[in-house]
Amino acid sequence: MKLRITPLNFASAFFLFVAVYSWIFGVTISGLHLSVISASIGWIFLLFAIVVSFMDILFRNFFTDIKKLWLIELSFITLAAIIFLLLK
């Protein structure tokens, strides 16, 4: 199996980093340190990382060409960001 770097790999690494960071240092919103929900936010980001890794595996099975895979995964990330911003 070849090691292929894809955009969703970067996204899952980012979510894992944020989860570990929130567990270690906690979460601060507007200067208020929220130690009670820091662990919950860490678990949410860990769930995001697992879902993104699963989506990466699905996309790798459907698209074998690396250029197509990058295009599809970047489109997926862009679409998810647009939907997030619209709902916000």
FITIRO-347407 format. One record per residue: residue in three letters; x, y, z of N, C-alpha, C in turn. Coordinates in steps of 0.001 Angstrom, whole numbers, plus 500000, padded with zeros to 6 digits. Example, Ala and Ser with C-alpha at 12.3 -4.5 7.8 and 13.67 -1.06 7.14 Angstrom:
2
Ala513190494310507800512300495500507800513200496700507800/Ser512850497750507080513670498940507140512900500030507870/
//
This chain:
88
Met500838498824500000500000500000500000500884501240500000/Lys500600502137499059501369503364498962500889504383499990/Leu501826505161500477501482506259501367501146507469500500/Arg499892507876500526499458509022499746498992510122500696/Ile499555511302500506499163512460501306497987513132500603/Thr496920513367501356495715513979500796495262515122501702/Pro494402516004501204493922517114502035493170516664503285/Leu492447515561503211491734515100504396492686514548505450/Asn493887514118505039494902513734506018495318514943506848/Phe495516516075506161495860517305506865494726517742507792/Ala493485517608507331492336517997508154492221517115509394/Ser492406515817509244492311514936510411493468515188511374/Ala494656515489510863495782515830511737495500517121512496/Phe494888518090511823494523519342512478493501519092513592/Phe492473518279513323491459517996514339492060517247515532/Leu492978516322515270493655515627516369494493516597517203/Phe495177517513516539495972518510517243495091519383518130/Val493953519852517590493055520701518372492460519933519549/Ala492143518657519354491597517848520447492611517714521576/Val493843517364521235494882517203522259495186518549522919/Tyr495236519610522137495500520949522672494420521371523662/Ser493147521086523332492063521471524241492082520621525512/Trp492533519369525417492649518545526622493781519037527526/Ile494896519442526922496063519831527717495916521246528275/Phe495577522212527411495573523609527814494189524174528122/Gly493146523447527772491797523931528030491327524896526947/Val490106525389527127489494526273526148489212527607526818/Thr489565528690526127489294530032526620488459530765525578/Ile487300531244525989486430532007525098486199533368525732/Ser486599534419525032486443535810525494487066536022526867/Gly488219535445527099488927535623528356488428534766529497/Leu487364534008529283486793533149530320487286531721530095/His488016531183531057488562529825530928487468528808531256/Leu487120527983530296486045527006530446486632525622530679/Ser486986525333531910487605524042532206486587522913532251/Val485318523254532441484292522224532545484025521567531193/Ile483973522358530126483630521782528829484843521551527939/Ser486047521787528444487245521572527629487377520124527190/Ala487070519195528086487154517776527729486102517420526687/Ser484919517992526805483859517713525825484229518229524447/Ile484818519409524408485247519963523125486360519102522530/Gly487253518597523356488301517684522881487712516425522281/Trp486688515851522937486037514649522399485328514945521084/Ile484730516125520954484057516496519705485061516580518565/Phe486207517199518815487224517289517763487822515923517444/Leu487911515051518424488360513688518151487348512957517267/Leu486068513162517518485032512589516657485133513139515240/Phe485376514453515103485577515043513780486745514379513053/Ala487835514136513768489013513504513161488691512094512686/Ile487911511351513454487547509990513061486653510013511831/Val485689510922511794484785511022510639485556511431509387/Val486462512392509519487253512836508362488166511711507876/Ser488744510947508771489579509812508364488753508756507628/Phe487540508520508104486645507579507428486284508080506027/Met486011509380505903485711509942504581486921509823503653/Asp488118509994504190489326509845503388489448508422502854/Ile489161507443503696489215506045503255488174505785502168/Leu486971506332502332485935506157501303486353506778499976/Phe486869508001500030487287508664498793488448507925498128/Arg489358507375498916490476506625498334489998505367497606/Asn488942504739498112488421503550497448487709503885496142/Phe487049505027496082486304505391494878487169506034493801/Phe488190506791494203489021507518493244490468507062493396/Thr490959506341492403492314505805492492493361506782491974/Asp492989507671491056493924508653490524494149509742491571/Ile495417510057491857495745510986492938495291512408492616/Lys495322512805491349494874514155490983493369514297491193/Lys492627513285490797491180513299491013490856513287492501/Leu491620512501493249491401512401494686491612513755495363/Trp492690514454494993492935515781495558491812516746495195/Leu491364516706493956490300517611493518489000517337494267/Ile488637516082494410487403515711495103487493516074496586/Glu488617515789497219488746516076498645488797517573498919/Leu489464518340498070489449519794498241488055520358498021/Ser487323519791497074485941520217496855485073519878498062/Phe485292518722498657484542518327499849484826519271501012/Ile486083519623501215486448520540502298485838521914502058/Thr485881522388500820485301523683500481483795523683500697/Leu483129522634500265481685522534500455481320522475501932/Ala482067521742502722481799521673504164482009523029504824/Ala483038523768504404483291525096504973482186526069504593/Ile481713526005503346480624526888502909479349526589503677/Ile479022525322503838477819524951504604477955525406506059/Phe479126525246506644479347525697508018479134527196508142/Leu479684527969507198479546529422507249478102529865506999/Leu477392529161506147475981529494505914475123529216507140/Leu475401528126507839474633527800509028474984528684510218/Lys476185529198510214476621530042511314475894531361511234/
//
